Amino acid sequence: MGQYDLATEAALSQLKFDELAKTPGGEFVDLVNDLLSLAGIKGPAAIVGGASSLLLKVRGLAGASYADNLIYAISAVRDDLKSLYEKHAELRERIESLDADPKFVEAIAALALRAMHTSVRQRLKRLARIVVNGVKEGDLEPERLDDMTRAAVELNDADLTMLEKLYSLWKPLLDRMERARQNIRTLPPSLHNEFQNVWHNFGRSLNPSEQLGYRGTFARLQSHGMIQQVTFSNSEIGREPYVLLEDGAKFYERLQEIGTTK
């Protein structure tokens, strides 16, 4: 059998929610140990420096509701790692060696810190998805991960629905531009009309009665560096197009189902 079997489920079931909630600080040693062992890793003793750093960051954050949120988020990480392990044989060695990757420990620290800011289960799942897709892509850079985890708990469902639409709208064109090594802020004249036509057709699909909601969504996505408003000389005031930025594309892709290809 693979490393993810009935023993994994048994180990997860041993997490004691009530006891964890009653013991501030100490619960995180057990939580991190469970997470790493469930991922097929030796545990905190094998990464004394990284684990100690993580535990120092989260030791004082415990509370009954927070402990429950953190357990839920860590369980989601375990489930996503399991899916990744099963679907991608070429990634198994990477997953099994996460104990040697201090960035993974930092990623769990970032998840733990963000988990205290939301009790919404879907947002906790987003945190896990971002971390594990970072493992998949071999990209757990702390600064980028911090930005993504913050966005994961601050953006709402309507914001993510709009981001999905903008991803589908602009990603093909952005890929073309990348291949041409062009910068989105210095578009050649030949692309101006194409951008405007794409946006015009997209705008017609939006419900006019929800314009205020759309403006709020665009503002939030732009504040997280995921989209950018672009003004052309003949743009209609207040209806300038918003284009997808690289960080927005990466964030959207990191939220996708574990184990699938883009």
C-alpha positions in Angstrom: 0.0 0.0 0.0 1.1 3.6 -0.4 2.0 5.9 2.4 -1.6 7.2 2.5 -3.7 4.3 3.8 -5.9 3.4 6.7 -3.1 4.4 9.1 -3.4 7.9 7.8 -7.1 8.1 8.6 -6.5 6.6 12.0 -3.8 9.1 12.8 -6.0 12.0 11.8 -8.9 10.7 14.0 -6.6 10.8 17.0 -6.6 14.6 17.0 -8.5 15.5 20.2 -10.4 18.7 19.5 -11.5 19.3 23.1 -8.0 18.8 24.6 -6.3 20.9 22.0 -8.7 23.8 22.7 -7.9 23.6 26.5 -4.2 23.6 26.2 -2.9 26.9 24.8 0.5 26.6 23.0 1.1 22.9 23.5 -1.5 21.8 20.9 0.6 23.2 18.0 3.4 20.7 18.7 0.9 17.9 18.2 -0.8 19.6 15.2 2.4 20.1 13.3 3.7 16.7 14.2 0.4 15.1 13.0 0.6 17.1 9.8 4.1 16.1 9.0 3.6 12.5 9.9 0.4 12.3 7.9 2.4 13.6 4.9 4.9 10.7 5.4 7.4 13.0 7.1 9.4 12.1 10.2 8.0 14.9 12.3 9.3 18.1 14.1 12.2 16.3 15.7 13.7 15.9 12.2 13.6 19.6 11.6 14.4 21.1 15.0 15.2 24.6 13.7 12.3 25.0 11.4 9.8 23.4 13.7 10.9 25.5 16.7 10.5 28.7 14.6 7.0 27.7 13.6 6.0 26.8 17.2 7.3 30.1 18.5 5.1 31.9 16.0 1.9 30.1 16.8 2.4 29.2 20.5 0.4 32.2 21.8 -2.4 32.1 19.3 -4.5 29.3 20.7 -8.2 29.6 21.6 -11.1 27.3 21.4 -12.5 28.6 18.1 -9.1 29.2 16.7 -7.8 25.7 17.5 -10.9 24.3 15.7 -10.1 26.5 12.6 -6.5 25.5 12.6 -7.3 21.8 12.9 -9.7 22.1 10.0 -7.2 23.9 7.8 -4.4 21.4 8.6 -6.8 18.5 7.9 -7.4 20.2 4.5 -3.7 20.4 3.9 -3.4 16.7 4.7 -6.2 15.8 2.3 -4.7 17.9 -0.5 -1.3 16.4 0.0 -2.8 13.0 -0.2 -4.5 13.8 -3.5 -1.3 15.3 -4.9 0.7 12.2 -3.8 -1.7 9.8 -5.4 -2.1 11.6 -8.7 1.5 12.7 -9.3 4.0 9.9 -8.8 6.8 12.3 -9.9 6.1 14.5 -6.9 6.2 11.8 -4.2 9.9 12.3 -3.4 9.3 16.0 -3.0 6.4 15.4 -0.7 8.3 12.8 1.3 11.2 15.3 1.8 9.2 18.2 3.0 10.8 17.8 6.4 14.0 19.1 4.8 12.3 22.2 3.3 12.2 25.1 5.8 9.9 27.0 3.4 7.2 24.3 4.0 7.4 25.0 7.7 7.1 28.7 7.0 4.1 28.0 4.8 2.3 26.2 7.6 3.2 29.1 9.9 1.6 31.5 7.3 -1.5 29.3 7.1 -1.7 29.2 10.9 -1.5 32.9 11.3 -4.2 33.5 8.6 -6.5 30.9 10.0 -7.0 33.1 13.1 -8.7 35.7 10.8 -11.6 33.6 9.5 -13.9 30.9 10.6 -15.4 30.4 7.1 -14.6 26.8 6.1 -14.3 27.6 2.4 -11.6 30.2 3.1 -9.7 27.8 5.3 -9.8 25.3 2.4 -8.4 28.1 0.2 -5.4 28.5 2.6 -4.7 24.8 2.3 -5.1 24.7 -1.4 -2.6 27.6 -1.9 0.0 25.9 0.3 -0.3 22.5 -1.4 -0.4 23.8 -4.9 2.8 25.7 -3.9 4.3 22.4 -3.0 3.2 21.1 -6.4 4.7 24.0 -8.3 7.9 24.0 -6.2 7.1 27.6 -5.2 6.7 28.4 -1.5 8.4 31.8 -1.5 7.3 33.4 1.9 6.6 36.8 0.5 4.4 35.6 -2.4 2.7 33.0 -0.1 1.9 35.7 2.4 0.2 37.8 -0.2 -1.8 34.9 -1.5 -2.9 33.7 2.0 -4.0 37.2 2.9 -6.0 37.4 -0.3 -7.5 34.0 0.4 -9.2 35.2 3.6 -10.0 38.7 2.5 -11.7 38.1 -0.9 -15.2 36.9 -1.0 -17.0 34.4 -3.3 -18.2 37.1 -5.7 -14.6 38.4 -6.0 -13.3 35.0 -6.9 -16.1 34.4 -9.4 -15.1 37.6 -11.1 -11.5 36.6 -11.0 -12.4 33.4 -12.7 -14.2 35.3 -15.5 -11.3 37.7 -15.9 -8.9 34.7 -16.0 -10.9 33.1 -18.8 -11.2 36.4 -20.6 -7.6 37.6 -20.5 -5.3 34.6 -20.0 -5.1 33.6 -23.7 -4.1 37.1 -24.6 -1.6 37.4 -21.8 0.0 34.1 -22.9 0.4 35.6 -26.4 1.9 38.7 -25.0 4.3 36.7 -22.8 5.4 34.8 -25.8 6.1 38.1 -27.6 7.8 39.4 -24.4 5.7 42.5 -24.4 4.7 44.6 -21.3 1.0 45.0 -20.6 1.5 48.7 -19.8 3.1 49.5 -23.1 0.7 47.8 -25.4 1.4 48.3 -29.1 -1.4 50.1 -31.0 -2.4 46.9 -32.8 -3.6 45.4 -29.5 -5.6 48.4 -28.2 -8.6 47.7 -30.3 -8.5 44.0 -29.4 -8.4 44.8 -25.7 -11.3 47.2 -26.1 -13.4 44.8 -28.1 -12.8 42.0 -25.7 -13.8 44.2 -22.7 -16.8 45.7 -24.5 -18.2 42.2 -25.2 -17.5 41.1 -21.6 -19.1 44.3 -20.2 -22.3 43.4 -22.1 -22.5 40.1 -20.2 -22.6 41.9 -16.8 -25.8 42.7 -15.1 -26.3 46.6 -15.2 -28.2 46.4 -11.9 -25.1 45.1 -10.1 -22.6 47.7 -11.2 -21.9 48.9 -7.7 -21.0 45.4 -6.6 -18.8 45.0 -9.6 -16.9 48.2 -8.7 -16.3 46.9 -5.2 -15.0 43.6 -6.6 -12.7 45.3 -9.1 -11.4 47.5 -6.3 -10.6 44.6 -4.0 -9.0 42.5 -6.7 -6.9 45.5 -7.8 -5.9 46.2 -4.2 -4.4 42.7 -4.0 -2.4 43.3 -7.2 -4.4 40.8 -9.3 -5.9 43.1 -11.9 -5.1 46.5 -13.3 -7.3 49.2 -14.7 -6.0 50.3 -18.2 -7.0 53.6 -19.7 -7.0 54.2 -23.4 -7.3 57.6 -25.1 -10.9 56.9 -26.1 -12.0 55.0 -23.0 -15.4 55.9 -21.6 -14.9 57.5 -18.2 -15.8 55.0 -15.5 -15.8 52.1 -17.8 -12.1 51.5 -18.5 -11.1 47.9 -18.9 -9.5 45.8 -16.1 -6.9 43.4 -17.3 -5.5 40.4 -15.5 -2.0 40.6 -14.0 0.5 37.8 -13.5 -0.2 37.6 -9.7 -3.9 37.3 -10.4 -3.4 34.5 -12.8 -1.1 32.7 -10.3 -3.5 33.1 -7.4 -6.4 31.8 -9.5 -4.3 28.8 -10.5 -3.2 28.1 -6.9 -6.9 27.7 -5.9 -7.6 25.0 -8.5 -8.3 21.4 -7.6 -5.2 19.5 -6.4 -3.7 17.1 -8.8 -5.1 18.5 -12.0 -3.0 20.2 -14.7 -3.5 23.8 -15.9 
